[in-house]
Amino acid sequence: MNYLKRFAVEPGSKVRLRRIDPAFTGPHASHDKVQPEIARHVEHMARLQYLLYADGGRSLLVVLQGLDAGGKDGVIRHLFSGMNPQGTVVAAFKQPTSVEAAHDFLWRAHEHAPAKGQVVIFNRSHYEDVLVTRVHDLVPKRVWSKRYDRINEFEKLLEQNGTAILKFYLHISPEEQLARFKQRLDDPQRRWKISETDYTERKLWPAYVDAFEEAIERTSTKHAPWFVVPSDHKWFRDLAISQIVTATLEDMKLSLPPTKVDLAAIRRAYHAAAKPARTRKTRRG
């Protein structure tokens, strides 16, 4: 199944998250059945990222959004940890610092935008400024409602500079979120993730769904599409996202750049340097 087409939100289309099954797994029965395919995608992503880094002409921005416990950290850990750290960056967007808050809302996003040759993953993103600010009424509607156009302009600028953009909404159910909250309570290795706001934010679920729907509708474009990925099953989430990222990198038609030096001259320099080394080794022997 082509998940790039299946989960992409067509520009101008309506989004009704309540009508999308977060437990959808397509024709796949279980994690065991799809794990080899996920592993192939992850390995191929690493090879393609090497070409992207070497080529130095394009870049990739992956935006991960979703409600609490949606699986953003898991996607990063399972799918992107195999990439070369020299060309891969994760930027986490938390509550703005005093410096960030003193600038326009896109300043911190632009600061972390990918340089050519990089893959950058936004764990949350500039979309927080049309989500949290809206739900908690931190700024008036006349302010946040104008930000969709600014976001589209910002992402168009990145695209014109050679950046491919993929935006993923990790779609989970309230029941799955609560089950993951329980895992955090039961597992000492996960308790550090527990926040006092987990349950207060959960009460705002309908308001967040409304905010996500409008944000996705207003900002899913051909150059920066949104994908609504059913994510109740972590293995299916990983399968779909790894397939979409792989296909996007493949479409870049990446290749190693040509050698920029005179190889014949370099070989002569190498042999000239190697000859004394061989002579010294022979004498020691």
PyRosetta script that sets phi, psi and omega in degrees:
from pyrosetta import init, pose_from_sequence

init()
pose = pose_from_sequence("MNYLKRFAVEPGSKVRLRRIDPAFTGPHASHDKVQPEIARHVEHMARLQYLLYADGGRSLLVVLQGLDAGGKDGVIRHLFSGMNPQGTVVAAFKQPTSVEAAHDFLWRAHEHAPAKGQVVIFNRSHYEDVLVTRVHDLVPKRVWSKRYDRINEFEKLLEQNGTAILKFYLHISPEEQLARFKQRLDDPQRRWKISETDYTERKLWPAYVDAFEEAIERTSTKHAPWFVVPSDHKWFRDLAISQIVTATLEDMKLSLPPTKVDLAAIRRAYHAAAKPARTRKTRRG")
pose.set_psi(1, 137.5)
pose.set_omega(1, -179.9)
pose.set_phi(2, -88.2)
pose.set_psi(2, 99.4)
pose.set_omega(2, -175.7)
pose.set_phi(3, -78.3)
pose.set_psi(3, -20.1)
pose.set_omega(3, 175.2)
pose.set_phi(4, -61.0)
pose.set_psi(4, -41.5)
pose.set_omega(4, 177.9)
pose.set_phi(5, -81.4)
pose.set_psi(5, -37.3)
pose.set_omega(5, -174.6)
pose.set_phi(6, -64.5)
pose.set_psi(6, -41.3)
pose.set_omega(6, -171.9)
pose.set_phi(7, -103.8)
pose.set_psi(7, -4.3)
pose.set_omega(7, 179.1)
pose.set_phi(8, -68.8)
pose.set_psi(8, 139.0)
pose.set_omega(8, 176.3)
pose.set_phi(9, -92.5)
pose.set_psi(9, 115.2)
pose.set_omega(9, -178.9)
pose.set_phi(10, -65.4)
pose.set_psi(10, 136.7)
pose.set_omega(10, 178.6)
pose.set_phi(11, -55.1)
pose.set_psi(11, 132.9)
pose.set_omega(11, 178.6)
pose.set_phi(12, 85.4)
pose.set_psi(12, -4.5)
pose.set_omega(12, -177.8)
pose.set_phi(13, -85.0)
pose.set_psi(13, 158.0)
pose.set_omega(13, 176.8)
pose.set_phi(14, -81.8)
pose.set_psi(14, 144.9)
pose.set_omega(14, 178.4)
pose.set_phi(15, -117.7)
pose.set_psi(15, 124.7)
pose.set_omega(15, 176.8)
pose.set_phi(16, -125.9)
pose.set_psi(16, 90.0)
pose.set_omega(16, -174.7)
pose.set_phi(17, -60.9)
pose.set_psi(17, -31.4)
pose.set_omega(17, -178.9)
pose.set_phi(18, -65.5)
pose.set_psi(18, -18.8)
pose.set_omega(18, -179.2)
pose.set_phi(19, -95.5)
pose.set_psi(19, -2.1)
pose.set_omega(19, -179.3)
pose.set_phi(20, -102.0)
pose.set_psi(20, 126.1)
pose.set_omega(20, -176.1)
pose.set_phi(21, -75.8)
pose.set_psi(21, 112.5)
pose.set_omega(21, -179.7)
pose.set_phi(22, -71.0)
pose.set_psi(22, -12.5)
pose.set_omega(22, 179.9)
pose.set_phi(23, -97.9)
pose.set_psi(23, 8.7)
pose.set_omega(23, -179.8)
pose.set_phi(24, -60.3)
pose.set_psi(24, 136.1)
pose.set_omega(24, 176.2)
pose.set_phi(25, -132.8)
pose.set_psi(25, 11.2)
pose.set_omega(25, 178.9)
pose.set_phi(26, 59.9)
pose.set_psi(26, -139.6)
pose.set_omega(26, -179.0)
pose.set_phi(27, -84.0)
pose.set_psi(27, 4.1)
pose.set_omega(27, -172.6)
pose.set_phi(28, -91.0)
pose.set_psi(28, 137.3)
pose.set_omega(28, -173.2)
pose.set_phi(29, -93.0)
pose.set_psi(29, -35.1)
pose.set_omega(29, -173.0)
pose.set_phi(30, -162.5)
pose.set_psi(30, 168.4)
pose.set_omega(30, 176.8)
pose.set_phi(31, -58.8)
pose.set_psi(31, -42.9)
pose.set_omega(31, -177.6)
pose.set_phi(32, -59.6)
pose.set_psi(32, -34.2)
pose.set_omega(32, -177.9)
pose.set_phi(33, -72.0)
pose.set_psi(33, -32.9)
pose.set_omega(33, -173.6)
pose.set_phi(34, -103.3)
pose.set_psi(34, -10.4)
pose.set_omega(34, -176.3)
pose.set_phi(35, -56.1)
pose.set_psi(35, -41.8)
pose.set_omega(35, 177.3)
pose.set_phi(36, -60.1)
pose.set_psi(36, -36.7)
pose.set_omega(36, 179.2)
pose.set_phi(37, -69.5)
pose.set_psi(37, -41.4)
pose.set_omega(37, 176.4)
pose.set_phi(38, -59.9)
pose.set_psi(38, -44.5)
pose.set_omega(38, -179.4)
pose.set_phi(39, -60.7)
pose.set_psi(39, -39.5)
pose.set_omega(39, 178.0)
pose.set_phi(40, -64.7)
pose.set_psi(40, -43.1)
pose.set_omega(40, 178.7)
pose.set_phi(41, -61.8)
pose.set_psi(41, -45.6)
pose.set_omega(41, -177.7)
pose.set_phi(42, -62.9)
pose.set_psi(42, -41.5)
pose.set_omega(42, 178.2)
pose.set_phi(43, -64.9)
pose.set_psi(43, -41.5)
pose.set_omega(43, 180.0)
pose.set_phi(44, -68.2)
pose.set_psi(44, -38.2)
pose.set_omega(44, 176.5)
pose.set_phi(45, -58.4)
pose.set_psi(45, -40.6)
pose.set_omega(45, 179.5)
pose.set_phi(46, -64.7)
pose.set_psi(46, -40.8)
pose.set_omega(46, 178.3)
pose.set_phi(47, -65.7)
pose.set_psi(47, -42.5)
pose.set_omega(47, -179.4)
pose.set_phi(48, -67.7)
pose.set_psi(48, -35.4)
pose.set_omega(48, 177.2)
pose.set_phi(49, -65.0)
pose.set_psi(49, -35.2)
pose.set_omega(49, 176.0)
pose.set_phi(50, -61.4)
pose.set_psi(50, -43.0)
pose.set_omega(50, 178.2)
pose.set_phi(51, -65.7)
pose.set_psi(51, -40.2)
pose.set_omega(51, 178.6)
pose.set_phi(52, -60.2)
pose.set_psi(52, -44.1)
pose.set_omega(52, -179.5)
pose.set_phi(53, -66.0)
pose.set_psi(53, -42.3)
pose.set_omega(53, -179.4)
pose.set_phi(54, -69.1)
pose.set_psi(54, -40.2)
pose.set_omega(54, -178.3)
pose.set_phi(55, -64.7)
pose.set_psi(55, -45.4)
pose.set_omega(55, 174.5)
pose.set_phi(56, 70.1)
pose.set_psi(56, 15.8)
pose.set_omega(56, -178.4)
pose.set_phi(57, -110.0)
pose.set_psi(57, -18.8)
pose.set_omega(57, -178.1)
pose.set_phi(58, -127.3)
pose.set_psi(58, 173.3)
pose.set_omega(58, 175.6)
pose.set_phi(59, -152.3)
pose.set_psi(59, 167.9)
pose.set_omega(59, -179.2)
pose.set_phi(60, -133.5)
pose.set_psi(60, 130.2)
pose.set_omega(60, 173.9)
pose.set_phi(61, -114.3)
pose.set_psi(61, 123.6)
pose.set_omega(61, 177.0)
pose.set_phi(62, -112.5)
pose.set_psi(62, 121.2)
pose.set_omega(62, 179.4)
pose.set_phi(63, -105.3)
pose.set_psi(63, 126.2)
pose.set_omega(63, 178.2)
pose.set_phi(64, -114.3)
pose.set_psi(64, 119.9)
pose.set_omega(64, 178.5)
pose.set_phi(65, -132.0)
pose.set_psi(65, 158.2)
pose.set_omega(65, 178.1)
pose.set_phi(66, 164.9)
pose.set_psi(66, 170.4)
pose.set_omega(66, 176.7)
pose.set_phi(67, -72.3)
pose.set_psi(67, 167.3)
pose.set_omega(67, -178.1)
pose.set_phi(68, -53.7)
pose.set_psi(68, 138.5)
pose.set_omega(68, -178.6)
pose.set_phi(69, 69.0)
pose.set_psi(69, 20.1)
pose.set_omega(69, 179.8)
pose.set_phi(70, -70.4)
pose.set_psi(70, -22.4)
pose.set_omega(70, 176.7)
pose.set_phi(71, 112.4)
pose.set_psi(71, 18.7)
pose.set_omega(71, -178.5)
pose.set_phi(72, -61.2)
pose.set_psi(72, -47.3)
pose.set_omega(72, 179.0)
pose.set_phi(73, -61.9)
pose.set_psi(73, -39.7)
pose.set_omega(73, -179.4)
pose.set_phi(74, -64.0)
pose.set_psi(74, -40.8)
pose.set_omega(74, 177.5)
pose.set_phi(75, -60.5)
pose.set_psi(75, -45.8)
pose.set_omega(75, -179.1)
pose.set_phi(76, -62.2)
pose.set_psi(76, -45.9)
pose.set_omega(76, -177.0)
pose.set_phi(77, -67.1)
pose.set_psi(77, -43.7)
pose.set_omega(77, -174.0)
pose.set_phi(78, -80.4)
pose.set_psi(78, -32.3)
pose.set_omega(78, -170.7)
pose.set_phi(79, -107.4)
pose.set_psi(79, -26.4)
pose.set_omega(79, -172.7)
pose.set_phi(80, -113.2)
pose.set_psi(80, -6.0)
pose.set_omega(80, -176.3)
pose.set_phi(81, -69.4)
pose.set_psi(81, -16.8)
pose.set_omega(81, 179.0)
pose.set_phi(82, -84.1)
pose.set_psi(82, -6.1)
pose.set_omega(82, -179.9)
pose.set_phi(83, -78.1)
pose.set_psi(83, 155.8)
pose.set_omega(83, 179.8)
pose.set_phi(84, -65.3)
pose.set_psi(84, 120.3)
pose.set_omega(84, -179.0)
pose.set_phi(85, -59.8)
pose.set_psi(85, -22.1)
pose.set_omega(85, 179.1)
pose.set_phi(86, -63.4)
pose.set_psi(86, -28.0)
pose.set_omega(86, -176.4)
pose.set_phi(87, -119.9)
pose.set_psi(87, 14.0)
pose.set_omega(87, -177.3)
pose.set_phi(88, -129.3)
pose.set_psi(88, 131.0)
pose.set_omega(88, -177.2)
pose.set_phi(89, -133.1)
pose.set_psi(89, 136.7)
pose.set_omega(89, 172.8)
pose.set_phi(90, -110.4)
pose.set_psi(90, 126.9)
pose.set_omega(90, 177.6)
pose.set_phi(91, -117.1)
pose.set_psi(91, 120.1)
pose.set_omega(91, 179.6)
pose.set_phi(92, -99.3)
pose.set_psi(92, 130.4)
pose.set_omega(92, -178.0)
pose.set_phi(93, -105.2)
pose.set_psi(93, 104.9)
pose.set_omega(93, 177.9)
pose.set_phi(94, -103.6)
pose.set_psi(94, -164.3)
pose.set_omega(94, 176.3)
pose.set_phi(95, -58.0)
pose.set_psi(95, 132.9)
pose.set_omega(95, -176.6)
pose.set_phi(96, -56.9)
pose.set_psi(96, 139.6)
pose.set_omega(96, 173.2)
pose.set_phi(97, -72.8)
pose.set_psi(97, 171.5)
pose.set_omega(97, 178.9)
pose.set_phi(98, -62.2)
pose.set_psi(98, -35.5)
pose.set_omega(98, 178.2)
pose.set_phi(99, -67.9)
pose.set_psi(99, -45.4)
pose.set_omega(99, -179.8)
pose.set_phi(100, -63.7)
pose.set_psi(100, -41.3)
pose.set_omega(100, -178.7)
pose.set_phi(101, -67.3)
pose.set_psi(101, -19.9)
pose.set_omega(101, 179.7)
pose.set_phi(102, -80.5)
pose.set_psi(102, -8.8)
pose.set_omega(102, 179.6)
pose.set_phi(103, -108.2)
pose.set_psi(103, 177.2)
pose.set_omega(103, 174.8)
pose.set_phi(104, -65.8)
pose.set_psi(104, 159.9)
pose.set_omega(104, -169.0)
pose.set_phi(105, -67.1)
pose.set_psi(105, -18.9)
pose.set_omega(105, -179.6)
pose.set_phi(106, -93.4)
pose.set_psi(106, -4.5)
pose.set_omega(106, -175.3)
pose.set_phi(107, -58.0)
pose.set_psi(107, -48.2)
pose.set_omega(107, -176.4)
pose.set_phi(108, -70.4)
pose.set_psi(108, -28.8)
pose.set_omega(108, 176.5)
pose.set_phi(109, -69.3)
pose.set_psi(109, -42.8)
pose.set_omega(109, -179.3)
pose.set_phi(110, -66.2)
pose.set_psi(110, -33.7)
pose.set_omega(110, 178.7)
pose.set_phi(111, -60.9)
pose.set_psi(111, -32.2)
pose.set_omega(111, -177.3)
pose.set_phi(112, -102.0)
pose.set_psi(112, 4.9)
pose.set_omega(112, 179.9)
pose.set_phi(113, -61.4)
pose.set_psi(113, 147.5)
pose.set_omega(113, -173.9)
pose.set_phi(114, -68.2)
pose.set_psi(114, 137.1)
pose.set_omega(114, 168.2)
pose.set_phi(115, -77.4)
pose.set_psi(115, 164.1)
pose.set_omega(115, 179.0)
pose.set_phi(116, -61.3)
pose.set_psi(116, 133.5)
pose.set_omega(116, -177.2)
pose.set_phi(117, 94.7)
pose.set_psi(117, -6.7)
pose.set_omega(117, -175.4)
pose.set_phi(118, -101.6)
pose.set_psi(118, 152.6)
pose.set_omega(118, 162.1)
pose.set_phi(119, -108.8)
pose.set_psi(119, 123.6)
pose.set_omega(119, 178.6)
pose.set_phi(120, -120.7)
pose.set_psi(120, 132.2)
pose.set_omega(120, 177.7)
pose.set_phi(121, -111.9)
pose.set_psi(121, 122.1)
pose.set_omega(121, 174.4)
pose.set_phi(122, -91.9)
pose.set_psi(122, 116.1)
pose.set_omega(122, 173.4)
pose.set_phi(123, -91.3)
pose.set_psi(123, 100.6)
pose.set_omega(123, -156.6)
pose.set_phi(124, 64.6)
pose.set_psi(124, 178.9)
pose.set_omega(124, -169.6)
pose.set_phi(125, -170.6)
pose.set_psi(125, -164.0)
pose.set_omega(125, 175.4)
pose.set_phi(126, -62.1)
pose.set_psi(126, -15.0)
pose.set_omega(126, 178.8)
pose.set_phi(127, -71.3)
pose.set_psi(127, -15.4)
pose.set_omega(127, 175.2)
pose.set_phi(128, -57.3)
pose.set_psi(128, -25.5)
pose.set_omega(128, -176.6)
pose.set_phi(129, -83.6)
pose.set_psi(129, 1.3)
pose.set_omega(129, 167.2)
pose.set_phi(130, -123.7)
pose.set_psi(130, 8.6)
pose.set_omega(130, 179.3)
pose.set_phi(131, -114.6)
pose.set_psi(131, -74.6)
pose.set_omega(131, -178.8)
pose.set_phi(132, -59.9)
pose.set_psi(132, -45.2)
pose.set_omega(132, -178.4)
pose.set_phi(133, -62.3)
pose.set_psi(133, -33.1)
pose.set_omega(133, 178.2)
pose.set_phi(134, -74.4)
pose.set_psi(134, -50.4)
pose.set_omega(134, -175.6)
pose.set_phi(135, -63.1)
pose.set_psi(135, -39.3)
pose.set_omega(135, -177.3)
pose.set_phi(136, -95.2)
pose.set_psi(136, 6.5)
pose.set_omega(136, 176.2)
pose.set_phi(137, 55.1)
pose.set_psi(137, 43.9)
pose.set_omega(137, -178.1)
pose.set_phi(138, -77.9)
pose.set_psi(138, -26.6)
pose.set_omega(138, 174.5)
pose.set_phi(139, -135.3)
pose.set_psi(139, 156.9)
pose.set_omega(139, -179.3)
pose.set_phi(140, -66.3)
pose.set_psi(140, 157.3)
pose.set_omega(140, 178.4)
pose.set_phi(141, -57.4)
pose.set_psi(141, -36.2)
pose.set_omega(141, -179.4)
pose.set_phi(142, -62.8)
pose.set_psi(142, -19.5)
pose.set_omega(142, 177.8)
pose.set_phi(143, -88.5)
pose.set_psi(143, -56.8)
pose.set_omega(143, -174.9)
pose.set_phi(144, -68.8)
pose.set_psi(144, -27.4)
pose.set_omega(144, -178.4)
pose.set_phi(145, -69.0)
pose.set_psi(145, -22.3)
pose.set_omega(145, 177.8)
pose.set_phi(146, -84.3)
pose.set_psi(146, -11.7)
pose.set_omega(146, -174.6)
pose.set_phi(147, -73.6)
pose.set_psi(147, -22.6)
pose.set_omega(147, 178.4)
pose.set_phi(148, -59.3)
pose.set_psi(148, -44.2)
pose.set_omega(148, 179.6)
pose.set_phi(149, -65.2)
pose.set_psi(149, -39.3)
pose.set_omega(149, 179.4)
pose.set_phi(150, -65.3)
pose.set_psi(150, -38.8)
pose.set_omega(150, 177.8)
pose.set_phi(151, -63.2)
pose.set_psi(151, -44.9)
pose.set_omega(151, 179.3)
pose.set_phi(152, -61.5)
pose.set_psi(152, -40.0)
pose.set_omega(152, 178.3)
pose.set_phi(153, -65.9)
pose.set_psi(153, -42.5)
pose.set_omega(153, 178.7)
pose.set_phi(154, -60.7)
pose.set_psi(154, -46.7)
pose.set_omega(154, -178.4)
pose.set_phi(155, -69.8)
pose.set_psi(155, -32.2)
pose.set_omega(155, 174.7)
pose.set_phi(156, -65.4)
pose.set_psi(156, -39.5)
pose.set_omega(156, 176.8)
pose.set_phi(157, -60.4)
pose.set_psi(157, -44.5)
pose.set_omega(157, 178.1)
pose.set_phi(158, -62.1)
pose.set_psi(158, -43.7)
pose.set_omega(158, -179.9)
pose.set_phi(159, -61.9)
pose.set_psi(159, -39.3)
pose.set_omega(159, 179.4)
pose.set_phi(160, -68.1)
pose.set_psi(160, -20.2)
pose.set_omega(160, 177.4)
pose.set_phi(161, -92.9)
pose.set_psi(161, 9.2)
pose.set_omega(161, 174.9)
pose.set_phi(162, 98.0)
pose.set_psi(162, 13.2)
pose.set_omega(162, -178.6)
pose.set_phi(163, -97.1)
pose.set_psi(163, 123.5)
pose.set_omega(163, 169.3)
pose.set_phi(164, -84.1)
pose.set_psi(164, 138.4)
pose.set_omega(164, -174.3)
pose.set_phi(165, -123.6)
pose.set_psi(165, 128.6)
pose.set_omega(165, 175.4)
pose.set_phi(166, -125.4)
pose.set_psi(166, 126.3)
pose.set_omega(166, -177.6)
pose.set_phi(167, -120.1)
pose.set_psi(167, 122.6)
pose.set_omega(167, -175.6)
pose.set_phi(168, -114.2)
pose.set_psi(168, 125.1)
pose.set_omega(168, 168.5)
pose.set_phi(169, -98.1)
pose.set_psi(169, 117.0)
pose.set_omega(169, -178.2)
pose.set_phi(170, -86.6)
pose.set_psi(170, 104.4)
pose.set_omega(170, -168.3)
pose.set_phi(171, -92.3)
pose.set_psi(171, 109.2)
pose.set_omega(171, 177.4)
pose.set_phi(172, -122.0)
pose.set_psi(172, 162.9)
pose.set_omega(172, 178.4)
pose.set_phi(173, -90.6)
pose.set_psi(173, 159.4)
pose.set_omega(173, 174.4)
pose.set_phi(174, -58.7)
pose.set_psi(174, -34.8)
pose.set_omega(174, -179.7)
pose.set_phi(175, -66.4)
pose.set_psi(175, -40.8)
pose.set_omega(175, 179.2)
pose.set_phi(176, -68.8)
pose.set_psi(176, -38.4)
pose.set_omega(176, 177.3)
pose.set_phi(177, -59.9)
pose.set_psi(177, -44.6)
pose.set_omega(177, -179.4)
pose.set_phi(178, -64.5)
pose.set_psi(178, -38.3)
pose.set_omega(178, 177.5)
pose.set_phi(179, -62.5)
pose.set_psi(179, -37.8)
pose.set_omega(179, 179.1)
pose.set_phi(180, -73.2)
pose.set_psi(180, -33.2)
pose.set_omega(180, 173.8)
pose.set_phi(181, -61.9)
pose.set_psi(181, -40.1)
pose.set_omega(181, 179.2)
pose.set_phi(182, -64.8)
pose.set_psi(182, -39.3)
pose.set_omega(182, 177.4)
pose.set_phi(183, -58.9)
pose.set_psi(183, -38.9)
pose.set_omega(183, 178.8)
pose.set_phi(184, -65.3)
pose.set_psi(184, -38.8)
pose.set_omega(184, 177.9)
pose.set_phi(185, -67.0)
pose.set_psi(185, -39.1)
pose.set_omega(185, -174.0)
pose.set_phi(186, -81.9)
pose.set_psi(186, -23.5)
pose.set_omega(186, -174.0)
pose.set_phi(187, -107.1)
pose.set_psi(187, 112.3)
pose.set_omega(187, 179.6)
pose.set_phi(188, -57.2)
pose.set_psi(188, -27.0)
pose.set_omega(188, -179.7)
pose.set_phi(189, -74.3)
pose.set_psi(189, -12.8)
pose.set_omega(189, -178.2)
pose.set_phi(190, -112.2)
pose.set_psi(190, -6.4)
pose.set_omega(190, -173.0)
pose.set_phi(191, -64.8)
pose.set_psi(191, -22.8)
pose.set_omega(191, 179.1)
pose.set_phi(192, -63.2)
pose.set_psi(192, -19.9)
pose.set_omega(192, -179.7)
pose.set_phi(193, -79.9)
pose.set_psi(193, -14.3)
pose.set_omega(193, -175.4)
pose.set_phi(194, -67.8)
pose.set_psi(194, 134.0)
pose.set_omega(194, 178.4)
pose.set_phi(195, -125.4)
pose.set_psi(195, 149.6)
pose.set_omega(195, 177.2)
pose.set_phi(196, -64.2)
pose.set_psi(196, -21.8)
pose.set_omega(196, -178.0)
pose.set_phi(197, -86.7)
pose.set_psi(197, -5.3)
pose.set_omega(197, -176.6)
pose.set_phi(198, -52.2)
pose.set_psi(198, -46.4)
pose.set_omega(198, -172.8)
pose.set_phi(199, -89.0)
pose.set_psi(199, -26.4)
pose.set_omega(199, 174.2)
pose.set_phi(200, -70.8)
pose.set_psi(200, -38.7)
pose.set_omega(200, 177.2)
pose.set_phi(201, -68.5)
pose.set_psi(201, -33.6)
pose.set_omega(201, 179.6)
pose.set_phi(202, -60.3)
pose.set_psi(202, -34.4)
pose.set_omega(202, 178.6)
pose.set_phi(203, -65.1)
pose.set_psi(203, -18.7)
pose.set_omega(203, -178.7)
pose.set_phi(204, -96.4)
pose.set_psi(204, 14.8)
pose.set_omega(204, -176.5)
pose.set_phi(205, -49.0)
pose.set_psi(205, -51.5)
pose.set_omega(205, -178.8)
pose.set_phi(206, -59.3)
pose.set_psi(206, -38.2)
pose.set_omega(206, -179.8)
pose.set_phi(207, -67.6)
pose.set_psi(207, -38.5)
pose.set_omega(207, 177.6)
pose.set_phi(208, -67.3)
pose.set_psi(208, -39.3)
pose.set_omega(208, 178.1)
pose.set_phi(209, -60.8)
pose.set_psi(209, -44.8)
pose.set_omega(209, 177.4)
pose.set_phi(210, -59.9)
pose.set_psi(210, -41.8)
pose.set_omega(210, -178.7)
pose.set_phi(211, -66.9)
pose.set_psi(211, -42.6)
pose.set_omega(211, 177.8)
pose.set_phi(212, -64.3)
pose.set_psi(212, -42.4)
pose.set_omega(212, -178.6)
pose.set_phi(213, -59.1)
pose.set_psi(213, -46.8)
pose.set_omega(213, -179.3)
pose.set_phi(214, -68.2)
pose.set_psi(214, -40.5)
pose.set_omega(214, 179.4)
pose.set_phi(215, -61.1)
pose.set_psi(215, -43.9)
pose.set_omega(215, -179.6)
pose.set_phi(216, -66.6)
pose.set_psi(216, -44.2)
pose.set_omega(216, 179.2)
pose.set_phi(217, -59.9)
pose.set_psi(217, -42.2)
pose.set_omega(217, -172.8)
pose.set_phi(218, -81.0)
pose.set_psi(218, -17.0)
pose.set_omega(218, -172.3)
pose.set_phi(219, -129.0)
pose.set_psi(219, 9.8)
pose.set_omega(219, 174.2)
pose.set_phi(220, -85.9)
pose.set_psi(220, 113.9)
pose.set_omega(220, -176.3)
pose.set_phi(221, -126.4)
pose.set_psi(221, 169.4)
pose.set_omega(221, 179.6)
pose.set_phi(222, -64.2)
pose.set_psi(222, -34.6)
pose.set_omega(222, -178.2)
pose.set_phi(223, -87.0)
pose.set_psi(223, -14.5)
pose.set_omega(223, 179.9)
pose.set_phi(224, -145.9)
pose.set_psi(224, 71.0)
pose.set_omega(224, -174.3)
pose.set_phi(225, -75.6)
pose.set_psi(225, 151.5)
pose.set_omega(225, 168.9)
pose.set_phi(226, -94.8)
pose.set_psi(226, 147.5)
pose.set_omega(226, 173.5)
pose.set_phi(227, -126.7)
pose.set_psi(227, 122.9)
pose.set_omega(227, 175.0)
pose.set_phi(228, -93.1)
pose.set_psi(228, 106.9)
pose.set_omega(228, -172.3)
pose.set_phi(229, -105.5)
pose.set_psi(229, 116.0)
pose.set_omega(229, 174.6)
pose.set_phi(230, -56.8)
pose.set_psi(230, 126.0)
pose.set_omega(230, -168.3)
pose.set_phi(231, -131.6)
pose.set_psi(231, 14.9)
pose.set_omega(231, 173.9)
pose.set_phi(232, -62.0)
pose.set_psi(232, -34.8)
pose.set_omega(232, 176.6)
pose.set_phi(233, -101.6)
pose.set_psi(233, 111.2)
pose.set_omega(233, -174.2)
pose.set_phi(234, -60.4)
pose.set_psi(234, -37.2)
pose.set_omega(234, -178.4)
pose.set_phi(235, -65.9)
pose.set_psi(235, -36.2)
pose.set_omega(235, 178.1)
pose.set_phi(236, -71.2)
pose.set_psi(236, -40.6)
pose.set_omega(236, 174.5)
pose.set_phi(237, -53.6)
pose.set_psi(237, -47.4)
pose.set_omega(237, -179.1)
pose.set_phi(238, -65.1)
pose.set_psi(238, -38.2)
pose.set_omega(238, 178.4)
pose.set_phi(239, -62.1)
pose.set_psi(239, -50.6)
pose.set_omega(239, -176.3)
pose.set_phi(240, -63.7)
pose.set_psi(240, -47.3)
pose.set_omega(240, -176.7)
pose.set_phi(241, -67.7)
pose.set_psi(241, -41.5)
pose.set_omega(241, 179.6)
pose.set_phi(242, -63.9)
pose.set_psi(242, -36.4)
pose.set_omega(242, 177.6)
pose.set_phi(243, -65.8)
pose.set_psi(243, -42.9)
pose.set_omega(243, -178.4)
pose.set_phi(244, -67.2)
pose.set_psi(244, -43.8)
pose.set_omega(244, 179.2)
pose.set_phi(245, -63.9)
pose.set_psi(245, -43.6)
pose.set_omega(245, 179.3)
pose.set_phi(246, -60.0)
pose.set_psi(246, -46.9)
pose.set_omega(246, -179.2)
pose.set_phi(247, -62.2)
pose.set_psi(247, -38.1)
pose.set_omega(247, 179.9)
pose.set_phi(248, -66.6)
pose.set_psi(248, -43.6)
pose.set_omega(248, 178.0)
pose.set_phi(249, -66.3)
pose.set_psi(249, -38.5)
pose.set_omega(249, 177.4)
pose.set_phi(250, -61.1)
pose.set_psi(250, -39.3)
pose.set_omega(250, -178.6)
pose.set_phi(251, -64.8)
pose.set_psi(251, -17.5)
pose.set_omega(251, 178.1)
pose.set_phi(252, -73.4)
pose.set_psi(252, -13.9)
pose.set_omega(252, -179.6)
pose.set_phi(253, 54.7)
pose.set_psi(253, 51.9)
pose.set_omega(253, -175.5)
pose.set_phi(254, -75.9)
pose.set_psi(254, 151.4)
pose.set_omega(254, 175.7)
pose.set_phi(255, -154.1)
pose.set_psi(255, 162.1)
pose.set_omega(255, 176.9)
pose.set_phi(256, -67.9)
pose.set_psi(256, 140.2)
pose.set_omega(256, 179.8)
pose.set_phi(257, -71.5)
pose.set_psi(257, 157.4)
pose.set_omega(257, 177.4)
pose.set_phi(258, -66.6)
pose.set_psi(258, 152.9)
pose.set_omega(258, 177.7)
pose.set_phi(259, -64.9)
pose.set_psi(259, 135.4)
pose.set_omega(259, -174.9)
pose.set_phi(260, -97.9)
pose.set_psi(260, 0.7)
pose.set_omega(260, -177.0)
pose.set_phi(261, -116.3)
pose.set_psi(261, 166.9)
pose.set_omega(261, 175.0)
pose.set_phi(262, -81.0)
pose.set_psi(262, 102.3)
pose.set_omega(262, -175.4)
pose.set_phi(263, -62.4)
pose.set_psi(263, -36.0)
pose.set_omega(263, 179.2)
pose.set_phi(264, -62.1)
pose.set_psi(264, -42.6)
pose.set_omega(264, 179.2)
pose.set_phi(265, -66.6)
pose.set_psi(265, -39.0)
pose.set_omega(265, 179.2)
pose.set_phi(266, -65.5)
pose.set_psi(266, -39.8)
pose.set_omega(266, 178.4)
pose.set_phi(267, -63.9)
pose.set_psi(267, -40.3)
pose.set_omega(267, 178.3)
pose.set_phi(268, -63.8)
pose.set_psi(268, -40.9)
pose.set_omega(268, 179.0)
pose.set_phi(269, -64.6)
pose.set_psi(269, -39.4)
pose.set_omega(269, 178.4)
pose.set_phi(270, -62.6)
pose.set_psi(270, -48.9)
pose.set_omega(270, -177.8)
pose.set_phi(271, -65.2)
pose.set_psi(271, -34.7)
pose.set_omega(271, 177.5)
pose.set_phi(272, -65.1)
pose.set_psi(272, -38.3)
pose.set_omega(272, 178.9)
pose.set_phi(273, -75.2)
pose.set_psi(273, -32.0)
pose.set_omega(273, -176.3)
pose.set_phi(274, -76.9)
pose.set_psi(274, -28.7)
pose.set_omega(274, -176.0)
pose.set_phi(275, -61.2)
pose.set_psi(275, -49.2)
pose.set_omega(275, 176.7)
pose.set_phi(276, -62.1)
pose.set_psi(276, -34.8)
pose.set_omega(276, -180.0)
pose.set_phi(277, -64.5)
pose.set_psi(277, -40.2)
pose.set_omega(277, 178.6)
pose.set_phi(278, -67.5)
pose.set_psi(278, -37.3)
pose.set_omega(278, 179.9)
pose.set_phi(279, -63.8)
pose.set_psi(279, -44.3)
pose.set_omega(279, 179.4)
pose.set_phi(280, -63.4)
pose.set_psi(280, -39.0)
pose.set_omega(280, -179.9)
pose.set_phi(281, -65.0)
pose.set_psi(281, -39.8)
pose.set_omega(281, 179.5)
pose.set_phi(282, -65.1)
pose.set_psi(282, -41.7)
pose.set_omega(282, -179.6)
pose.set_phi(283, -64.9)
pose.set_psi(283, -40.4)
pose.set_omega(283, 178.5)
pose.set_phi(284, -65.1)
pose.set_psi(284, -34.0)
pose.set_omega(284, 179.9)
pose.set_phi(285, -68.9)
pose.dump_pdb("model.pdb")
